[in-house]
Amino acid sequence: MVKNTMLNLYENVAEITDEMLAAAKANDWERLTALETNCSALIQSLRTYDTLEPLTANELNQKIATIKKILADDREIRNLAEPWMARLSTMLNSNLAGSKLARTYGLRFDV
């Protein structure tokens, strides 16, 4: 029973990473963030179940295949998210620099 729960959790993580990848491809970063929260909770649960019972060879192969899929999705999500995160960082740094200049020189941009 514990093995089934553990393998089901891995499958659930794989399904969520699939959804995360779809969100990243659609530039739906809010959805990606929400899914990431769900995924983290499942991974935390996995830590409890993962070492309770030894797996058969078939179960171990299933687990390995699922982990490889999760890692492949994660790699693709990162490849899609990194340029967006770099643009966001540039915008934030630009806004921060503008705010510092405005405070330093008493400028107002809301006029």
C-alpha positions as CSV (number, residue, x, y, z in Angstrom):
1,M,0.0,0.0,0.0
2,V,2.8,2.4,0.9
3,K,4.6,1.6,-2.4
4,N,1.4,2.4,-4.4
5,T,1.0,5.7,-2.5
6,M,4.6,6.6,-3.2
7,L,4.5,5.7,-6.9
8,N,1.2,7.6,-7.1
9,L,2.8,10.6,-5.6
10,Y,5.6,10.5,-8.2
11,E,3.0,10.2,-10.9
12,N,1.1,13.2,-9.4
13,V,4.3,15.2,-9.4
14,A,4.9,14.3,-13.0
15,E,1.4,15.4,-13.9
16,I,1.9,18.8,-12.2
17,T,5.3,19.3,-13.9
18,D,3.5,18.7,-17.2
19,E,1.0,21.4,-16.3
20,M,3.9,23.7,-15.2
21,L,5.5,23.2,-18.5
22,A,2.3,24.1,-20.3
23,A,2.0,27.2,-18.2
24,A,5.6,28.2,-18.9
25,K,5.0,27.7,-22.7
26,A,1.9,29.9,-22.4
27,N,3.9,32.5,-20.4
28,D,1.3,32.0,-17.6
29,W,3.8,32.7,-14.8
30,E,1.1,33.1,-12.1
31,R,-0.3,29.6,-12.9
32,L,3.3,28.2,-12.9
33,T,3.9,29.7,-9.5
34,A,0.6,28.2,-8.1
35,L,1.5,24.8,-9.6
36,E,5.0,25.0,-8.2
37,T,3.5,25.4,-4.7
38,N,1.4,22.3,-5.2
39,C,4.4,20.4,-6.5
40,S,6.5,21.3,-3.5
41,A,3.8,20.0,-1.1
42,L,3.7,16.7,-3.0
43,I,7.5,16.4,-2.9
44,Q,7.5,17.0,0.8
45,S,5.0,14.1,1.1
46,L,7.3,12.0,-1.0
47,R,10.1,12.4,1.5
48,T,7.9,10.5,4.0
49,Y,7.0,7.6,1.7
50,D,10.1,7.2,-0.4
51,T,12.2,5.1,2.0
52,L,9.5,3.1,3.8
53,E,9.5,-0.1,1.7
54,P,11.9,-1.5,-0.9
55,L,10.6,-1.5,-4.5
56,T,10.5,-4.4,-6.9
57,A,12.5,-4.1,-10.1
58,N,9.4,-3.1,-12.1
59,E,8.4,-0.5,-9.5
60,L,12.0,0.9,-9.4
61,N,12.0,1.2,-13.2
62,Q,8.6,3.0,-13.0
63,K,10.0,5.4,-10.4
64,I,13.1,6.0,-12.4
65,A,11.2,6.7,-15.6
66,T,8.9,9.1,-13.8
67,I,11.8,10.9,-12.2
68,K,13.5,11.3,-15.6
69,K,10.3,12.8,-17.0
70,I,10.0,15.2,-14.0
71,L,13.6,16.3,-14.5
72,A,13.2,16.8,-18.3
73,D,10.1,18.9,-17.7
74,D,12.0,20.9,-15.0
75,R,14.9,21.5,-17.4
76,E,12.5,22.8,-20.1
77,I,10.6,25.0,-17.6
78,R,13.9,26.5,-16.5
79,N,14.9,27.1,-20.1
80,L,11.6,28.9,-20.7
81,A,11.6,30.9,-17.4
82,E,15.2,32.1,-17.4
83,P,14.8,34.7,-20.2
84,W,11.6,36.0,-18.6
85,M,13.3,36.2,-15.2
86,A,16.2,38.0,-16.7
87,R,13.8,40.6,-18.3
88,L,12.0,40.9,-15.0
89,S,15.2,41.5,-13.2
90,T,16.3,44.1,-15.7
91,M,13.0,45.9,-15.3
92,L,13.1,45.8,-11.5
93,N,16.7,47.1,-11.4
94,S,15.8,49.8,-13.9
95,N,12.8,50.9,-11.8
96,L,14.9,50.7,-8.6
97,A,17.6,52.9,-10.2
98,G,14.9,55.4,-11.3
99,S,13.3,55.5,-7.9
100,K,16.7,56.2,-6.3
101,L,17.3,59.0,-8.7
102,A,13.9,60.5,-8.1
103,R,14.4,60.3,-4.3
104,T,17.9,61.8,-4.6
105,Y,16.9,64.7,-6.8
106,G,13.3,65.1,-5.5
107,L,11.8,64.3,-8.9
108,R,8.2,63.3,-9.3
109,F,6.9,61.3,-12.2
110,D,3.2,61.3,-11.3
111,V,2.5,64.8,-12.4
